[in-house]
C-alpha cells in the first residue's frame, strides 16, 4: 500500500510530547475515512532536532522547482496573501 508523508515542526518546549500528539491527531482524522489504518510518526532524536529546520530549508532550496515558488515582497504587496495559493498550488 502506498502512503503519504507529512513534515511538521513542534513549538519550542513541546518537543517530547509532539510526536505522540501528532500521531493521535492524524489517526483521528484518518480513522474517520479509513478505520484501522495505522499512522507512524518518525522523529529525530533531541540533538538532531536543533538542525531540522535548517535541513528542511536546505532540501527545499535545492529543488529545481523551488524558484518557481518564490514570492517577492513586491509580489506580496501587489497580490496579498492570495499570491501564496497562486505560486504554491
DRENMARGU-83957 format. One record per residue: residue in three letters; chain; x, y negated, z negated of N, C-alpha, C, CB in turn. Coordinates in steps of 0.001 Angstrom, whole numbers. Glycine has a CB too. Layout:
<pt code="ALA" unit="A" n_px="X" n_py="Y" n_pz="Z" ca_px="X" ca_py="Y" ca_pz="Z" c_px="X" c_py="Y" c_pz="Z" cb_px="X" cb_py="Y" cb_pz="Z"/>
...
//
This chain:
<pt code="UNK" unit="A" n_px="847" n_py="1182" n_pz="0" ca_px="0" ca_py="0" ca_pz="0" c_px="884" c_py="-1234" c_pz="0" cb_px="-959" cb_py="-4" cb_pz="-1219"/>
<pt code="UNK" unit="A" n_px="446" n_py="-2241" n_pz="719" ca_px="1186" ca_py="-3499" ca_pz="770" c_px="896" c_py="-4326" c_pz="-463" cb_px="834" cb_py="-4289" cb_pz="2034"/>
<pt code="UNK" unit="A" n_px="1587" n_py="-5401" n_pz="-571" ca_px="1367" ca_py="-6267" ca_pz="-1724" c_px="1738" c_py="-7683" c_pz="-1400" cb_px="2157" cb_py="-5787" cb_pz="-2923"/>
<pt code="UNK" unit="A" n_px="1334" n_py="-8543" n_pz="-2260" ca_px="1662" ca_py="-9945" ca_pz="-2102" c_px="2578" c_py="-10361" c_pz="-3219" cb_px="402" cb_py="-10815" cb_pz="-2076"/>
<pt code="UNK" unit="A" n_px="3139" n_py="-11505" n_pz="-3107" ca_px="4053" ca_py="-11981" ca_pz="-4128" c_px="3687" c_py="-13371" c_pz="-4583" cb_px="5470" cb_py="-11960" cb_pz="-3621"/>
<pt code="UNK" unit="A" n_px="4007" n_py="-13640" n_pz="-5808" ca_px="3797" ca_py="-14953" ca_pz="-6399" c_px="5065" c_py="-15319" c_pz="-7142" cb_px="2549" cb_py="-14973" cb_pz="-7348"/>
<pt code="UNK" unit="A" n_px="5511" n_py="-16545" n_pz="-6988" ca_px="6642" ca_py="-17015" ca_pz="-7757" c_px="6148" c_py="-18146" c_pz="-8638" cb_px="7818" cb_py="-17473" cb_pz="-6837"/>
<pt code="UNK" unit="A" n_px="6422" n_py="-18052" n_pz="-9918" ca_px="5927" ca_py="-19060" ca_pz="-10853" c_px="7015" c_py="-19417" c_pz="-11845" cb_px="4669" cb_py="-18560" cb_pz="-11591"/>
<pt code="UNK" unit="A" n_px="6908" n_py="-20590" n_pz="-12404" ca_px="7832" ca_py="-21031" ca_pz="-13447" c_px="7020" c_py="-21442" c_pz="-14660" cb_px="8734" cb_py="-22205" cb_pz="-12953"/>
<pt code="UNK" unit="A" n_px="7538" n_py="-21117" n_pz="-15827" ca_px="6803" ca_py="-21442" ca_pz="-17051" c_px="7281" c_py="-22768" c_pz="-17621" cb_px="6965" cb_py="-20323" cb_pz="-18098"/>
<pt code="UNK" unit="A" n_px="6410" n_py="-23406" n_pz="-18382" ca_px="6835" ca_py="-24635" ca_pz="-19057" c_px="7895" c_py="-24332" c_pz="-20110" cb_px="5631" cb_py="-25339" cb_pz="-19706"/>
<pt code="UNK" unit="A" n_px="8700" n_py="-25291" n_pz="-20411" ca_px="9722" ca_py="-25088" ca_pz="-21434" c_px="9076" c_py="-24702" c_pz="-22757" cb_px="10578" cb_py="-26354" cb_pz="-21606"/>
<pt code="UNK" unit="A" n_px="9701" n_py="-23792" n_pz="-23455" ca_px="9213" ca_py="-23371" ca_pz="-24758" c_px="8224" c_py="-22225" c_pz="-24684" cb_px="8583" cb_py="-24523" cb_pz="-25453"/>
<pt code="UNK" unit="A" n_px="7798" n_py="-21847" n_pz="-23492" ca_px="6803" ca_py="-20795" ca_pz="-23345" c_px="7392" c_py="-19573" c_pz="-22649" cb_px="5597" cb_py="-21313" cb_pz="-22567"/>
<pt code="UNK" unit="A" n_px="8706" n_py="-19522" n_pz="-22514" ca_px="9335" ca_py="-18518" ca_pz="-21672" c_px="9159" c_py="-17079" c_pz="-22131" cb_px="10761" cb_py="-18807" cb_pz="-21574"/>
<pt code="UNK" unit="A" n_px="8948" n_py="-16823" n_pz="-23418" ca_px="8824" ca_py="-15436" ca_pz="-23883" c_px="7431" c_py="-14879" c_pz="-23606" cb_px="9133" cb_py="-15347" cb_pz="-25383"/>
<pt code="UNK" unit="A" n_px="6387" n_py="-15674" n_pz="-23772" ca_px="5016" ca_py="-15204" ca_pz="-23593" c_px="4542" c_py="-15310" c_pz="-22141" cb_px="4085" cb_py="-15991" cb_pz="-24490"/>
<pt code="UNK" unit="A" n_px="5225" n_py="-16070" n_pz="-21331" ca_px="4744" ca_py="-16358" ca_pz="-19991" c_px="4544" c_py="-15120" c_pz="-19122" cb_px="5693" cb_py="-17278" cb_pz="-19318"/>
<pt code="UNK" unit="A" n_px="5486" n_py="-14193" n_pz="-19020" ca_px="5273" ca_py="-13027" ca_pz="-18139" c_px="4019" c_py="-12225" c_pz="-18512" cb_px="6495" cb_py="-12109" cb_pz="-18188"/>
<pt code="UNK" unit="A" n_px="3797" n_py="-11987" n_pz="-19797" ca_px="2614" ca_py="-11235" ca_pz="-20217" c_px="1335" c_py="-12009" c_pz="-19926" cb_px="2695" cb_py="-10902" cb_pz="-21706"/>
<pt code="UNK" unit="A" n_px="1355" n_py="-13286" n_pz="-20205" ca_px="180" ca_py="-14121" ca_pz="-19955" c_px="-136" c_py="-14184" c_pz="-18467" cb_px="399" cb_py="-15534" cb_pz="-20506"/>
<pt code="UNK" unit="A" n_px="893" n_py="-14340" n_pz="-17638" ca_px="699" ca_py="-14385" ca_pz="-16196" c_px="95" c_py="-13079" c_pz="-15692" cb_px="2027" cb_py="-14666" cb_pz="-15485"/>
<pt code="UNK" unit="A" n_px="627" n_py="-11950" n_pz="-16153" ca_px="116" ca_py="-10644" ca_pz="-15734" c_px="-1354" c_py="-10501" c_pz="-16110" cb_px="942" cb_py="-9508" cb_pz="-16370"/>
<pt code="UNK" unit="A" n_px="-1710" n_py="-10857" n_pz="-17337" ca_px="-3091" ca_py="-10735" ca_pz="-17801" c_px="-4037" c_py="-11610" c_pz="-16973" cb_px="-3188" cb_py="-11115" cb_pz="-19283"/>
<pt code="UNK" unit="A" n_px="-3630" n_py="-12826" n_pz="-16688" ca_px="-4499" ca_py="-13728" ca_pz="-15931" c_px="-4653" c_py="-13285" c_pz="-14477" cb_px="-3951" cb_py="-15148" cb_pz="-15981"/>
<pt code="UNK" unit="A" n_px="-3563" n_py="-12838" n_pz="-13864" ca_px="-3651" ca_py="-12367" ca_pz="-12477" c_px="-4475" c_py="-11081" c_pz="-12414" cb_px="-2233" cb_py="-12131" cb_pz="-11883"/>
<pt code="UNK" unit="A" n_px="-4288" n_py="-10169" n_pz="-13368" ca_px="-5100" ca_py="-8957" ca_pz="-13393" c_px="-6579" c_py="-9287" c_pz="-13530" cb_px="-4660" cb_py="-8047" cb_pz="-14533"/>
<pt code="UNK" unit="A" n_px="-6915" n_py="-10280" n_pz="-14339" ca_px="-8312" ca_py="-10685" ca_pz="-14488" c_px="-8924" c_py="-11121" c_pz="-13169" cb_px="-8426" cb_py="-11807" cb_pz="-15496"/>
<pt code="UNK" unit="A" n_px="-8150" n_py="-11812" n_pz="-12355" ca_px="-8630" ca_py="-12252" ca_pz="-11040" c_px="-8701" c_py="-11069" c_pz="-10080" cb_px="-7711" cb_py="-13358" cb_pz="-10463"/>
<pt code="UNK" unit="A" n_px="-7640" n_py="-10281" n_pz="-10034" ca_px="-7556" ca_py="-9153" ca_pz="-9106" c_px="-8641" c_py="-8120" c_pz="-9407" cb_px="-6166" cb_py="-8499" cb_pz="-9180"/>
<pt code="UNK" unit="A" n_px="-8881" n_py="-7838" n_pz="-10674" ca_px="-9833" ca_py="-6787" ca_pz="-11041" c_px="-11281" c_py="-7144" c_pz="-10720" cb_px="-9710" cb_py="-6485" cb_pz="-12506"/>
<pt code="UNK" unit="A" n_px="-11576" n_py="-8415" n_pz="-10519" ca_px="-12925" ca_py="-8796" ca_pz="-10095" c_px="-13228" c_py="-8256" c_pz="-8705" cb_px="-13084" cb_py="-10322" cb_pz="-10112"/>
<pt code="UNK" unit="A" n_px="-12194" n_py="-8141" n_pz="-7879" ca_px="-12373" ca_py="-7710" ca_pz="-6494" c_px="-11889" c_py="-6281" c_pz="-6251" cb_px="-11645" cb_py="-8653" cb_pz="-5568"/>
<pt code="UNK" unit="A" n_px="-10882" n_py="-5874" n_pz="-6972" ca_px="-10301" ca_py="-4544" ca_pz="-6766" c_px="-9988" c_py="-3912" c_pz="-8120" cb_px="-9016" cb_py="-4627" cb_pz="-5887"/>
<pt code="UNK" unit="A" n_px="-11014" n_py="-3396" n_pz="-8801" ca_px="-10797" ca_py="-2796" ca_pz="-10126" c_px="-9750" c_py="-1689" c_pz="-10071" cb_px="-12114" cb_py="-2237" cb_pz="-10682"/>
<pt code="UNK" unit="A" n_px="-8921" n_py="-1651" n_pz="-11079" ca_px="-7924" ca_py="-587" ca_pz="-11190" c_px="-6556" c_py="-911" c_pz="-10610" cb_px="-8436" cb_py="618" cb_pz="-10530"/>
<pt code="UNK" unit="A" n_px="-6470" n_py="-1960" n_pz="-9810" ca_px="-5167" ca_py="-2324" ca_pz="-9274" c_px="-4276" c_py="-2814" c_pz="-10399" cb_px="-5301" cb_py="-3398" cb_pz="-8179"/>
<pt code="UNK" unit="A" n_px="-3017" n_py="-2455" n_pz="-10319" ca_px="-2055" ca_py="-2895" ca_pz="-11327" c_px="-1303" c_py="-4118" c_pz="-10831" cb_px="-1069" cb_py="-1765" cb_pz="-11675"/>
<pt code="UNK" unit="A" n_px="-947" n_py="-4946" n_pz="-11758" ca_px="-162" ca_py="-6142" ca_pz="-11455" c_px="1165" c_py="-6001" c_pz="-12180" cb_px="-914" cb_py="-7463" cb_pz="-11882"/>
<pt code="UNK" unit="A" n_px="2242" n_py="-6188" n_pz="-11449" ca_px="3581" ca_py="-6104" ca_pz="-12035" c_px="4205" c_py="-7492" c_pz="-12015" cb_px="4478" cb_py="-5076" cb_pz="-11265"/>
<pt code="UNK" unit="A" n_px="4738" n_py="-7908" n_pz="-13150" ca_px="5425" ca_py="-9197" ca_pz="-13242" c_px="6890" c_py="-8913" c_pz="-13547" cb_px="4780" cb_py="-10125" cb_pz="-14343"/>
<pt code="UNK" unit="A" n_px="7752" n_py="-9346" n_pz="-12676" ca_px="9195" ca_py="-9215" ca_pz="-12895" c_px="9707" c_py="-10558" c_pz="-13380" cb_px="9947" cb_py="-8757" cb_pz="-11589"/>
<pt code="UNK" unit="A" n_px="10520" n_py="-10517" n_pz="-14388" ca_px="11003" ca_py="-11756" ca_pz="-14971" c_px="12500" c_py="-11638" c_pz="-15245" cb_px="10231" cb_py="-12092" cb_pz="-16267"/>
<pt code="UNK" unit="A" n_px="13273" n_py="-12632" n_pz="-14839" ca_px="14703" ca_py="-12586" ca_pz="-15134" c_px="14943" c_py="-12748" c_pz="-16630" cb_px="15453" cb_py="-13678" cb_pz="-14351"/>
<pt code="UNK" unit="A" n_px="16112" n_py="-12329" n_pz="-17055" ca_px="16418" ca_py="-12489" ca_pz="-18481" c_px="16614" c_py="-13968" c_pz="-18808" cb_px="17683" cb_py="-11675" cb_pz="-18868"/>
<pt code="UNK" unit="A" n_px="16637" n_py="-14254" n_pz="-20087" ca_px="16682" ca_py="-15646" ca_pz="-20560" c_px="17849" c_py="-16422" c_pz="-19962" cb_px="16776" cb_py="-15680" cb_pz="-22077"/>
<pt code="UNK" unit="A" n_px="19036" n_py="-15822" n_pz="-19888" ca_px="20197" ca_py="-16564" ca_pz="-19387" c_px="20061" c_py="-16902" c_pz="-17901" cb_px="21475" cb_py="-15757" cb_pz="-19618"/>
<pt code="UNK" unit="A" n_px="19358" n_py="-16071" n_pz="-17128" ca_px="19173" ca_py="-16348" ca_pz="-15702" c_px="18068" c_py="-17369" c_pz="-15444" cb_px="18858" cb_py="-15061" cb_pz="-14963"/>
<pt code="UNK" unit="A" n_px="17156" n_py="-17516" n_pz="-16385" ca_px="16020" ca_py="-18416" ca_pz="-16176" c_px="16442" c_py="-19869" c_pz="-16040" cb_px="15041" cb_py="-18282" cb_pz="-17313"/>
<pt code="UNK" unit="A" n_px="17560" n_py="-20221" n_pz="-16622" ca_px="18021" ca_py="-21604" ca_pz="-16568" c_px="18331" c_py="-22046" c_pz="-15142" cb_px="19250" cb_py="-21778" cb_pz="-17440"/>
<pt code="UNK" unit="A" n_px="18649" n_py="-21109" n_pz="-14259" ca_px="19010" ca_py="-21474" ca_pz="-12883" c_px="17946" c_py="-21089" c_pz="-11861" cb_px="20316" cb_py="-20820" cb_pz="-12508"/>
<pt code="UNK" unit="A" n_px="16804" n_py="-20555" n_pz="-12296" ca_px="15784" ca_py="-20088" ca_pz="-11358" c_px="15254" c_py="-21190" c_pz="-10447" cb_px="14641" cb_py="-19480" cb_pz="-12116"/>
<pt code="UNK" unit="A" n_px="15019" n_py="-22363" n_pz="-10992" ca_px="14509" ca_py="-23453" ca_pz="-10154" c_px="15523" c_py="-23838" c_pz="-9093" cb_px="14158" cb_py="-24675" cb_pz="-11010"/>
<pt code="UNK" unit="A" n_px="16784" n_py="-23883" n_pz="-9486" ca_px="17838" ca_py="-24211" ca_pz="-8522" c_px="17960" c_py="-23125" c_pz="-7468" cb_px="19182" cb_py="-24405" cb_pz="-9234"/>
<pt code="UNK" unit="A" n_px="17867" n_py="-21886" n_pz="-7891" ca_px="17968" ca_py="-20768" ca_pz="-6949" c_px="16807" c_py="-20804" c_pz="-5958" cb_px="17987" cb_py="-19417" cb_pz="-7705"/>
<pt code="UNK" unit="A" n_px="15589" n_py="-20992" n_pz="-6460" ca_px="14420" ca_py="-21062" ca_pz="-5579" c_px="14514" c_py="-22220" c_pz="-4606" cb_px="13150" cb_py="-21186" cb_pz="-6398"/>
<pt code="UNK" unit="A" n_px="14953" n_py="-23373" n_pz="-5092" ca_px="15115" ca_py="-24535" ca_pz="-4221" c_px="16172" c_py="-24304" c_pz="-3157" cb_px="15473" cb_py="-25757" cb_pz="-5040"/>
<pt code="UNK" unit="A" n_px="17220" n_py="-23609" n_pz="-3529" ca_px="18281" ca_py="-23297" ca_pz="-2574" c_px="17775" c_py="-22366" c_pz="-1472" cb_px="19474" cb_py="-22660" cb_pz="-3296"/>
<pt code="UNK" unit="A" n_px="17011" n_py="-21366" n_pz="-1860" ca_px="16450" ca_py="-20435" ca_pz="-873" c_px="15484" c_py="-21173" c_pz="49" cb_px="15730" cb_py="-19253" cb_pz="-1576"/>
<pt code="UNK" unit="A" n_px="14595" n_py="-21962" n_pz="-530" ca_px="13632" ca_py="-22710" ca_pz="267" c_px="14339" c_py="-23672" c_pz="1216" cb_px="12668" cb_py="-23475" cb_pz="-641"/>
<pt code="UNK" unit="A" n_px="15326" n_py="-24385" n_pz="713" ca_px="16057" ca_py="-25341" ca_pz="1531" c_px="16842" c_py="-24706" c_pz="2665" cb_px="16982" cb_py="-26120" cb_pz="675"/>
<pt code="UNK" unit="A" n_px="17190" n_py="-23430" n_pz="2520" ca_px="17971" ca_py="-22758" ca_pz="3560" c_px="17104" c_py="-22179" c_pz="4673" cb_px="18800" cb_py="-21656" cb_pz="2946"/>
<pt code="UNK" unit="A" n_px="15789" n_py="-22167" n_pz="4486" ca_px="14906" ca_py="-21639" ca_pz="5524" c_px="14886" c_py="-22573" c_pz="6726" cb_px="13480" cb_py="-21441" cb_pz="4979"/>
<pt code="UNK" unit="A" n_px="14950" n_py="-22009" n_pz="7905" ca_px="14928" ca_py="-22814" ca_pz="9118" c_px="13646" c_py="-23599" c_pz="9290" cb_px="15134" cb_py="-21942" cb_pz="10304"/>
<pt code="UNK" unit="A" n_px="12547" n_py="-23110" n_pz="8740" ca_px="11257" ca_py="-23776" ca_pz="8901" c_px="10994" c_py="-24822" c_pz="7825" cb_px="10152" cb_py="-22757" cb_pz="8891"/>
<pt code="UNK" unit="A" n_px="11872" n_py="-24930" n_pz="6853" ca_px="11606" ca_py="-25830" ca_pz="5738" c_px="11598" c_py="-27293" c_pz="6165" cb_px="12634" cb_py="-25621" cb_pz="4651"/>
<pt code="UNK" unit="A" n_px="12436" n_py="-27667" n_pz="7125" ca_px="12480" ca_py="-29069" ca_pz="7564" c_px="11134" c_py="-29529" c_pz="8114" cb_px="13563" cb_py="-29258" cb_pz="8628"/>
<pt code="UNK" unit="A" n_px="10360" n_py="-28605" n_pz="8679" ca_px="9039" ca_py="-28959" ca_pz="9196" c_px="8075" c_py="-29346" c_pz="8072" cb_px="8461" cb_py="-27795" cb_pz="9999"/>
<pt code="UNK" unit="A" n_px="8394" n_py="-28941" n_pz="6839" ca_px="7516" ca_py="-29213" ca_pz="5707" c_px="7932" c_py="-30454" c_pz="4917" cb_px="7486" cb_py="-28018" cb_pz="4789"/>
<pt code="UNK" unit="A" n_px="9042" n_py="-31067" n_pz="5268" ca_px="9489" ca_py="-32248" ca_pz="4545" c_px="8447" c_py="-33348" c_pz="4636" cb_px="10833" cb_py="-32739" cb_pz="5089"/>
<pt code="UNK" unit="A" n_px="8248" n_py="-34047" n_pz="3558" ca_px="7324" ca_py="-35175" ca_pz="3526" c_px="8114" c_py="-36397" c_pz="3068" cb_px="6093" cb_py="-34895" cb_pz="2578"/>
<pt code="UNK" unit="A" n_px="8214" n_py="-37352" n_pz="3939" ca_px="8961" ca_py="-38568" ca_pz="3600" c_px="8072" c_py="-39502" c_pz="2772" cb_px="9464" cb_py="-39289" cb_pz="4890"/>
<pt code="UNK" unit="A" n_px="8699" n_py="-40432" n_pz="2115" ca_px="7955" ca_py="-41431" ca_pz="1351" c_px="7033" c_py="-42206" c_pz="2285" cb_px="8919" cb_py="-42393" cb_pz="613"/>
<pt code="UNK" unit="A" n_px="7532" n_py="-42495" n_pz="3456" ca_px="6742" ca_py="-43234" ca_pz="4449" c_px="5500" c_py="-42440" c_pz="4874" cb_px="7608" cb_py="-43560" cb_pz="5683"/>
<pt code="UNK" unit="A" n_px="5672" n_py="-41130" n_pz="5124" ca_px="4528" ca_py="-40272" ca_pz="5456" c_px="3504" c_py="-40275" c_pz="4328" cb_px="4996" cb_py="-38832" cb_pz="5740"/>
<pt code="UNK" unit="A" n_px="3993" n_py="-40128" n_pz="3102" ca_px="3087" ca_py="-40066" ca_pz="1948" c_px="2342" c_py="-41390" c_pz="1767" cb_px="3872" cb_py="-39722" cb_pz="664"/>
<pt code="UNK" unit="A" n_px="3052" n_py="-42487" n_pz="1957" ca_px="2400" ca_py="-43793" ca_pz="1823" c_px="1347" c_py="-44007" c_pz="2911" cb_px="3444" cb_py="-44916" cb_pz="1880"/>
<pt code="UNK" unit="A" n_px="1610" n_py="-43468" n_pz="4101" ca_px="674" ca_py="-43650" ca_pz="5209" c_px="-553" c_py="-42741" c_pz="5102" cb_px="1382" cb_py="-43395" cb_pz="6522"/>
<pt code="UNK" unit="A" n_px="-335" n_py="-41460" n_pz="4723" ca_px="-1415" ca_py="-40479" ca_pz="4747" c_px="-1909" c_py="-40043" c_pz="3363" cb_px="-964" cb_py="-39280" cb_pz="5501"/>
<pt code="UNK" unit="A" n_px="-1179" n_py="-40400" n_pz="2313" ca_px="-1560" ca_py="-39993" ca_pz="969" c_px="-1354" c_py="-38504" c_pz="750" cb_px="-3003" cb_py="-40356" cb_pz="704"/>
<pt code="UNK" unit="A" n_px="-2021" n_py="-37958" n_pz="-270" ca_px="-1849" ca_py="-36556" ca_pz="-640" c_px="-2272" c_py="-35586" c_pz="469" cb_px="-2638" cb_py="-36264" cb_pz="-1892"/>
<pt code="UNK" unit="A" n_px="-3124" n_py="-36025" n_pz="1379" ca_px="-3587" ca_py="-35164" ca_pz="2467" c_px="-2434" c_py="-34690" c_pz="3357" cb_px="-4618" cb_py="-35903" cb_pz="3309"/>
<pt code="UNK" unit="A" n_px="-1327" n_py="-35403" n_pz="3365" ca_px="-184" ca_py="-35010" ca_pz="4177" c_px="372" c_py="-33652" c_pz="3754" cb_px="906" cb_py="-36066" cb_pz="4090"/>
<pt code="UNK" unit="A" n_px="209" n_py="-33314" n_pz="2483" ca_px="715" ca_py="-32025" ca_pz="2000" c_px="2" c_py="-30876" c_pz="2713" cb_px="528" cb_py="-31904" cb_pz="466"/>
<pt code="UNK" unit="A" n_px="-1317" n_py="-30949" n_pz="2810" ca_px="-2067" ca_py="-29889" ca_pz="3491" c_px="-1797" c_py="-29861" c_pz="4988" cb_px="-3554" cb_py="-30063" cb_pz="3246"/>
<pt code="UNK" unit="A" n_px="-1469" n_py="-30997" n_pz="5550" ca_px="-1172" ca_py="-31051" ca_pz="6991" c_px="200" c_py="-30451" c_pz="7308" cb_px="-1232" cb_py="-32504" cb_pz="7491"/>
<pt code="UNK" unit="A" n_px="1175" n_py="-30746" n_pz="6468" ca_px="2540" ca_py="-30266" ca_pz="6737" c_px="2802" c_py="-28879" c_pz="6158" cb_px="3554" cb_py="-31246" cb_pz="6172"/>
<pt code="UNK" unit="A" n_px="2057" n_py="-28493" n_pz="5150" ca_px="2282" ca_py="-27208" ca_pz="4478" c_px="976" c_py="-26416" c_pz="4448" cb_px="2829" cb_py="-27423" cb_pz="3030"/>
<pt code="UNK" unit="A" n_px="481" n_py="-25972" n_pz="5602" ca_px="-819" ca_py="-25274" ca_pz="5644" c_px="-785" c_py="-23935" c_pz="4914" cb_px="-1247" cb_py="-25050" cb_pz="7090"/>
//
